[in-house]
Amino acid sequence: MEEINAIRSQTAGILNAAFSMAKRSCFEIGKRLEEAKALVPHGEWGTWLEDNFEYSESTAGNLMRIYREYGSEQIDMLTGRSDAEIFEGLSQSQLVELFALPKPQRAEFVEEHREQLESGDMSIRDMRELIKSQREELDALQDVAEDRKYLKEQLEERDRELACAKKAAQDSYYELEQLRALPAAAPQEVTVVVNQPSDEQINAIRAEAEEALAASHRAEVDKLNEKHAKALQKAQKESAGELDKLREQMAEQERTAALKLRQATLAADPHAAKVSYSLEAIRRAIADINAEIKAMDAAESGSGQKLRARCESTLLRIVNDAGWQI
């Protein structure tokens, strides 16, 4: 127990020293946190932070990483400056955003935009967009470099094969010359096939290999583009299906709400329910009459129009006398 209390006392002292230097640099806070974590027993780091540190564990992790990656005071022989000098003056949020860039490009980014970063003219959002754009360019350049490396390796392999073939042909030619120089008293039957490729053949073989590699690369790119297009089409189709389903659900909810409202209205007024039932019966009767009139018109042109007019006049008179509205 005494050992634990001693450790807590030491870590608290380290933390207080860090807070006193917070205005100068977050590198010092990260350094002190690194020292404190080394003293805290395993598995108690999160609890210790809750008791002694006002930030979250993720914030503490960022501060320690900032110290490890930007806080070195070792002087670079080429620039004459240390990492701490280059990145000093940037806020914690800016330093965290720089994690997205590879180490060699971080200092270049800071030097290029130092005035905007230190003056606050560049927001974190703008900084994130610039870093994202630069990272995409770096990834594209890396892909190109890897493709060139692959093509170069293939060409070098083909050159080695051609060199071996050429050496074999030269060795065969040398052996043939030696056989020709033997005395006539000791003739020997020798069959030697010398097939030494010419420079034109070598260039043709190399061009063929380059074209084959380029065609293979184009095929891979086309395959990736096709895969991406299919995935995009599938996502759009699924989105459209989800939208149609949502619209159908909304329409069903509207119909259900209208039916419930109508039922509630009729339940509150029995007379209105009776009238509504009667009107509904009349509407159905009118629909049946219209169907019969259309059948009469189809059987005998014009005969249904007169009957329609008489029916409409009679129904209108009945409704008016009853004081109904249809």
Protein Blocks (a to p, Z undefined) as FASTA:
>chain_A
ZZmmmmmmmmmmmmmmmmmmmmmomklmmmmmmmmmmmpcghilmmmmmmmpcbdfklmm
mmmmmmmmmmpcbdcfklopafklmmgoiafklmmmmmmpcfklmmmmmmmmmmmmmnop
acfklmmmmmmmmmmmmmmmmmmmmmmmmmmmmmmmmmmmmmmmmmmmmmmmmmmmmmmm
pcfklgcddddddddddfklmmmmmmmmmmmmmmmmmmmmmmmmmmmmmmmmmmmmmmmm
mmmmmmmmmmmmmmmmmmmmmmmmmmmmmmlmmmmmmmmmmmmmmmmmmmmmmmmmmmmg
hjlmmmmmmmmmmmmmmmmmnopaZZ
